[in-house]
């Protein structure tokens, strides 16, 4: 963009940055207060001074928001870009802790990552990739079921704590989350519930092996505007699709689905509802956008 700052010397004042990047000063201060980004040093007189790094972060944050990302998601993406190598190391440390049956080590890596890049990015970039790797190791015999179970338990407890610490719900209606009738794996579903809770959505996680009838009964009892069905294996996909179709047939209820069983585009042909993909942050944006479009995303 013409006129953007390029030479910063000892740092530029906030007014100069606002003019150069065409971002209002109150917006810059709000981003720093809400998301801790950027966090420029202050002079003795308490005035902000922006270095090249902080200018680049502001520019990136602005550009992501212009492209349609909510400010909170954009900030998490900037943090992830800033510390991408650290995130890879956090995942590896988490896996190594699980291999040693060190539950405190697993939990510590999650907490450290959350402090650095935020809860949502930690789920997407550390916790879920680590669980995938541990699962792959178990399938190939590189680790035992005890390591997989320990990691699952720690991540599940960590997700429950993050949900409990989420801001008060701002939506009057509940989102129902369930595994397909033949699916056992719930970690991705529980991680998604955390992301939704942090966006103000109350959730009910029905868990593994949820029969179609039970899912429909819960949606009706809760007057839920949406339900998400997850399937992880190809052999369980058909049963999950029946659940998705049953949800889709309900009046004023939107059906969503996700999971490794639906990763290939060819298997999604003819499946009703909306596919959410593999990124839990992007999935939350898709769900909110769709419910808003249909007029089903009222605020409390």
Steps between C-alpha positions, in 0.01 A plus 500: 500500500635842406634701787558209737789540743824334402778666702445491874831594661442495875133437439200692375224654708149364483372801304756442225413131487129577482555734204739266320286187534164681488388343827322724754694557822212366719503179292873450551460551874201265509695222325785537748262500799289206383751278324841618624605566144711685430667580832742787432741630764425833667715808546568650841191712439289185437470561125492199266785459254450252217791305352505340156381170651198659665416695184507176302269337756253788479508488121441125500216531751337772294529300177351185652203695635447663160490148352211417731660338806366611842759700694539228765573233236732731308699572817537128569622448143761775538623345825519161329705647215727676750571182695442226245827325578422511870160343431664209319733454794206519742327222311813285506551567871140402564547174309824423684330563834220262404754234402651532850151480655566848640152649531633816668737553208215473249293748697794740540559514123134580440505777761820650364370500145173660609688783668700559183248459217160474669270210582346456157831494312637258762216260428549527124879512478621304803242278670322347200815445290667336801201271552508404132868410527445298817210322332717419198774366727250276676365366168852411385599347833749778583327562834251326724137570568600637840677798340202573277257475791712724723529771234128479426411537866727802548373677186139426593549645849682801356214564258247474782695759699515737203125465444435576866720812473329627184309830518128482583290377210354773280274276289160374615514175303715192550716329237487120523822310427510123453705218359332283241321185621813288444772751593701495821746789467384817674810719539438704185140551604599616849761736356236648270269548797770711667535721192123549481471568873764772473281660233199504728326184380367260765571143391383152592748227414315168474824310447583168342264253332202736498195330344313703241181493705678630809657780301165610357339476844768725650463758220125517555524514878759779489340683205847507347548689172788277392670168556845375404563132425857367489635179345867403491512170311369402158321197641294724729417763239172352374344495847613858559348614171164359610521715813593807295207438267261463793617832643477667160136390472403694814336838456718801587796284599828505308705185466881512503752219476877450531770244566763300311232277348387798291843637407488389134267717288367196315342352815314825570302489179132486576550540875247753634602778734822702514852355518713679761848387398790409727592841648300552822536879483388522137220252579361733765501785248316284245237399754442855621485636146246239392277549804517877456403466134199291597400730786570235762782675688310729733680669788369471853 
